[in-house]
């Protein structure tokens, strides 16, 4: 049990620091609202379209520009999933999350999907708790 | 324990939502799952209630018979408590449909699910089990049937996962034929033919991930009548088991626990009880929630076991 609890705690801590960074270091309320709304719908996007498609979607909206909330969400997911001891990437050691996703086999892919969903549970919870709400929800 | 036993195969014709309440996870209204496998499951209490309801509405039988079989529902209102004569177990998952690049969908299962079925068949004393279960496929292999429409160049693509297709295992074919003959509803000609080519045995972890990640998740909203747009704050996500899933529950019967002297004709003993329940065979019932949006219509096939 203890190791499991540690993983869950690590996820929570990482998610909390991601949300704090958005909440405290960024001034734009629009950015915060958008970040929150992306995180809220992300798990469902992954369940319906798969992890690869969802990350590609974030990339296409993010355009490698940190002022886009999609890029920030992508960066936060990458930050967690590429940490040592979170997922076993085997020989795939690219820097980019999306490149790693494209290079792994089905088993690892499913494992990373599950890990990503577990992490998003926390991220979603904290985003909902801390960040301002968009009017349309 | 019991005097008569049968296997009740439950084939979903519409998506089925046997809900487990609310959750903190991705989905607001998840389905019931086994704690130790995370496989979808239908709780026995829900099955018993749905079957009772079916008899109450379709058979027009008087309450005394229903009470003898399912137990009284008047405890606390002066009625005397006694146990019903029929027993239902939680319905276990056997076949789970997964989208396939070729051949629309595959009936998937795992060695664990099959071994559990075999154990349950032994428990219910079903005699004609003529199949063996192969060893678990390795990492990225699946065991299928020669001539399957799912396979392209030795590969099977399920959702977005590629597997190596192995067809040199005759066990899968035998299992598929047994299921077509014993578990699928009688009129299911098309589906019987389909399973005879499109059954796959997956590695344990792959199957477990599919039954976790490939259920149906639907967004539900509320429309504001004045503006005809979605009301804010009323969005929720609901999970269902897809159509074309096969589950099974074990039905057991005892002699009625009451009224030994004046039991009605046709309900004297366990055999009678089982005969009575057999009226379900080949019929449709409604299991789980969301009745009014067409969920949970299932087709039932009973496979008679032995008696003690």
Interface residues (C-beta under 8 A of the other chain):
Chain A: X43 X44 X47 X48 X50 X52 X53 X105 X106 X107 X109 X110 X113 X114 X117 X120 X121 X124 X125 X135 X136 X137
Chain B: X24 X25 X26 X139 X140 X159 X160 X161 X162 X163 X205 X206 X209 X212 X213 X217 X219 X232 X233 X235 X237
